[in-house]
């Protein structure tokens, strides 16, 4: 049960819960283990009688201590974690170098029943050293077992593998393998009782236990009897050619595939009576919120067998910064930008409600935070940001581009190509009561542009459809300091979709083309242009032309212009789309790669839908035409601050479309339609002039 006192909650084990847990545990034990188990039960009963509170973790620790006696040589359990860490015979020389906070973490890790260990945090917080020493403890516990193979349920004499894993073998040797071997060689215990034969390629211990460096090659790694290991810098494993497809059709990185496969195998193969002797360490610095480590923390949030540490540098070095003056940094989110707070400033209610919080940082790091706030949050505070060098820095402008009154008009949020799914026409079109014809709710006479971002095997395809919804007058500052008034297009995205490949198969572009034809013929959408990204697009281009739809290759990777056009529209308040999280997540994580002059997603991320939307935004404005090829470069890049652009009405807030001045002309009837507001069909009306 959970007890809450003074706003703090703690889980404790009631005697009734203890009895049920003990009976369940006893059923999984062998006769030898059951004898030791009964000793543990007696100790716990005595603790209850003495009025001590027993938490689930403490219950597991005591029971495992006694059950493990059946596995240890001479019936003697390994020394406790603190003794192993600080006693000179075991690891004292190295163990004493750990910061006090990390010593507490080490004791907790090896007192509980953890088998997955996620170590993140800032640079300089000691996570690497912690992982090396922890691997030495795993090897020590193996050395104490009567038969590690029997404990691990593999054949006697079979090799048991622990791995140092990195992107390449040389890096695995340097960053993980050698530091662990150095610790082993410096330990009197290992040299006297469990001395290994160490070479450049392998560390061979008695009892057929091997520790070796390997690259993150899933096939080779999974062919071994992996008991545990360290996967180093998993957020930086850039191996797109090794991506696979998950059971739900999602493209997953090699690092994610490796971690998930190893953790499942360790749990299924080595768990006995709820106890898992091995440990898998996931070790990496922070990059962005789309990092694999961030996803792993979310996925394993409710798993009691996962140990997570995420320290800032100054949290593990209290002696160094004990007397430091602290300043506050607001950690922002999708809507509110991070910033250094003023002295005495408190969070606003709106900031708290949106999920913002502040951290306290020693004054010694103020200059780093002033010079590069997002990078300092990531590297020094250990807090993942939306992107390393975010392309869309103004999250307020992005939020204002979302039209929450509209909904995704398709029965599948992310469609697996070929599966049953359909358009929800009432969210897109209205039906003429007399003719029965369907026409788009928004600007029925506007020409529509579509874009398809095709995919490689295992990746998703992005589809977007949009149109111009009028113009907006923008007042900008010219090179000579004067003001220039321009009328720039407003873009509305009608439809977006992320399309997943069927499991073990590729997306057939015919399935994607059918969606466009269906919008054209059934929904009354006048789709006149389709942009294709070039990959496998020759046939599609020919098919569209045969059906009377102009088509061109529009690459968002060869030129940044489509994304610059999208960014201008967002910052100017000239684009609207419904709330579709695949798009929003991609836009938030987009990074500007200055060396390549390219917009890209972080490792493990995607930009399929964003590519399609950027392409539509680019072509709807006519910027793809030869006469406008360089228009993007001639426009001043909007700065991500409020007031960077001034509306013709004099309102400098983002998202003010000046709707009363926007006119759209129907090309078929000549009737002018005044754009009275957005969105909702009640805001559109015809005026006879």
Secondary structure, DSSP 8 states (H G I E B T S, - for coil): -EEEETTEEEE---HHHHHHHHHHHHTT--HHHHHHHHHHHHHHHHHHHTT----HHHHHHHHHHHHGGGTBGGG-----HHHHHH-TTTTHHHHTTS-HHHHHHHHHHHHTT--EEEE---TTSSHHHHHHHHHHHHHHHHHHBS-HHHHTTS-TT--EEEEEEESSHHHHIIIIIHHHHHHHHH-HHHHHHS--EE-SS-EEEGGGEEEEEEES-HHHHTTS-EEEEEEESGGG---GGG-EE-TTS-EE-HHHHHHHHHHHHHHHHH-BTTB----EEEE----BTTSHHHHHHHHTTT-TTEEEE---HHHH-HHHHTT--EEEEEE--SSS--EE--TT----HHHHHTT-EEEEEEGGGHHHHHH-HHHHHHHTS---BS-TTBS---HHHHHHTEETTS---BS-SEEETTSS--B-GGGTEEE-TTT--EEESS-TTSEEEEEEE---TTS-EEEEEEEEEEEEEEEEE-TTS-EEEEEEEEEEEEEEEEEE--TTS---HHHHHHHHHHHHHTS--EEEEEEE-STT-HHHHHHHHHTT-EEEE--TTT-SHHHHHHHHHHHHT-EEEE--HHHHHHHHH-EEETTTTEEE--TT---HHHHHHHHHHHHHTTTTSGGGTTHHHHS----SSTTSSEETTS--STT---GGG-EEE-TTT--EEEE-SSSSGGGEEE---
